């Protein structure tokens, strides 16, 4: 069962939800940027420079969070985003490498 913020447990991360979330090019861009960072680097949602409206950005990050790709933490008037690298590597070995290698 997802936690109070909507993060599924590692064992609950489903391939279908992950692939559905990654089907969107903007969301894949977010994941690739997080992959380029060091492990557990936290970024704000606005730091990605997405051109979308705030409500659309919120939607995209919610999809990533609910699929289990990212973890979001409230930091006052912003949200910190980290890639769930270890969880994804354990559930779907090689997936992150495929995303990182995409051109």
Long-range contacts (C-beta under 8 A, 24 or more apart in sequence): 2-66, 5-65, 5-72, 5-73, 6-62, 6-65, 6-66, 7-65, 7-68, 7-71, 7-72, 8-66, 8-67, 8-68, 10-68, 10-87, 10-90, 10-91, 12-68, 13-67, 13-68, 13-84, 13-87, 13-88, 13-91, 13-92, 14-67, 14-68, 15-91, 15-92, 17-66, 17-67, 17-68, 18-67, 18-68, 18-69, 18-88, 18-92, 18-95, 20-63, 20-67, 21-63, 21-64, 21-66, 21-67, 21-69, 22-69, 22-99, 24-60, 24-63, 26-50, 26-52, 26-60, 27-60, 27-63, 27-64, 27-69, 28-99, 28-102, 30-60, 30-61, 30-64, 30-70, 30-81, 31-64, 31-69, 31-70, 31-83, 31-99, 32-99, 32-100, 32-102, 34-70, 34-81, 34-82, 34-83, 35-83, 35-85, 35-96, 35-99, 35-100, 36-100, 37-83, 39-85, 40-82, 40-85, 41-82, 42-73, 42-80, 42-81, 42-82, 43-80, 43-81, 43-82, 44-75, 44-78, 44-79, 44-80, 44-81, 45-72, 45-78, 45-79, 45-81, 46-78
